[in-house]
């Protein structure tokens, strides 16, 4: 019933921009929303997140280039990516915490299917 759907990935040249979008369909009482990425052979890592109060958090590699934002009425989160580099190439996943489920005392979070971002040199 709850599903997150990402869009906006694609192929772009180094120095270009992409804007990722994600809708948290069916999820209520949404708290933190964020973006993660996973390159081949590497672990998934946090890129950026934003809590329900609007406070943002960025990975060092994203600071100054990426901007995360959200639209609570639309249950959407965005990631504006500028000055893209080949090392940004990865599958980007949307994540959102909400609802009333908990795991080990923490709010349960949901994942999207991922969208591919490829940056050519």
C-alpha positions in Angstrom: 0.0 0.0 0.0 2.9 2.3 0.7 5.3 2.8 -2.1 7.9 5.3 -3.0 8.6 6.1 -6.7 11.6 8.0 -7.9 12.1 9.8 -11.2 14.5 12.2 -12.9 17.6 10.0 -13.3 19.4 9.7 -16.5 22.6 10.3 -18.4 24.3 13.7 -18.1 27.8 15.1 -18.9 30.1 16.2 -16.1 29.2 19.6 -14.9 25.6 19.2 -15.8 22.5 19.0 -13.6 19.7 16.6 -12.7 16.6 17.0 -10.5 15.4 13.8 -8.8 11.8 13.6 -7.5 10.1 11.1 -5.2 6.6 10.7 -4.0 5.8 8.7 -0.9 2.4 7.4 -1.9 0.2 6.1 0.8 2.5 7.2 3.6 1.1 9.4 6.4 2.7 11.3 9.3 5.9 11.5 7.3 9.0 12.5 9.2 12.5 12.4 7.7 12.8 12.0 4.0 16.1 11.5 2.2 18.2 10.3 -0.7 20.7 7.5 -0.7 22.9 6.2 -3.4 24.7 2.9 -4.2 27.5 2.5 -6.8 28.4 -1.0 -8.1 30.3 -3.0 -5.5 29.8 -0.4 -2.8 27.5 0.0 0.2 24.5 2.3 0.1 25.3 5.7 1.5 23.4 8.7 2.6 23.5 11.7 0.2 21.1 14.1 1.9 18.0 14.1 4.1 15.5 16.6 5.5 13.4 16.2 8.6 9.9 17.3 9.2 11.0 20.7 10.6 13.0 21.4 7.4 16.5 20.8 8.8 18.8 19.4 6.2 21.8 17.1 6.3 24.3 16.4 3.5 27.1 14.1 2.9 30.4 15.9 2.5 30.6 15.0 -1.1 27.2 16.6 -1.8 27.7 19.9 0.1 27.7 22.9 -2.1 26.4 21.0 -5.1 23.2 19.3 -4.1 20.1 20.7 -2.5 17.3 18.6 -0.9 13.8 20.0 -0.5 10.3 18.7 0.2 6.7 19.4 -0.4 4.7 18.1 2.5 1.3 18.6 0.9 2.4 16.5 -2.1 4.3 14.0 0.0 7.3 14.6 -2.2 11.0 15.1 -1.8 13.5 16.4 -4.4 17.2 16.4 -4.9 18.6 19.1 -7.1 22.1 18.0 -8.3 24.4 20.5 -9.9 28.0 20.4 -11.0 27.7 16.6 -11.4 30.9 14.5 -11.4 31.6 11.0 -12.7 31.9 9.8 -9.1 28.3 10.7 -8.6 27.3 7.8 -10.8 25.1 5.4 -8.8 21.6 4.2 -8.3 19.8 6.8 -6.2 17.1 5.7 -3.7 14.4 7.6 -2.0 13.7 7.0 1.7 11.0 8.2 4.0 10.0 7.5 7.5 6.4 7.6 8.6 3.3 5.8 9.7 3.0 4.1 13.0 5.3 1.1 12.5 8.5 0.8 14.6 11.5 -1.5 14.4 13.7 -1.9 17.4 12.1 1.2 18.9 12.7 3.3 15.8 10.3 4.5 13.2 10.0 2.3 10.2 11.2 3.7 6.9 10.4 2.9 3.3 12.5 2.7 0.1 11.9 3.4 -3.5 13.1 1.2 -6.3 15.9 3.5 -7.3 16.7 5.6 -10.3 20.0 5.4 -12.3 22.2 8.5 -12.5 25.1 8.2 -14.9 27.6 11.1 -15.3 30.0 10.9 -18.2 33.4 12.6 -18.3 
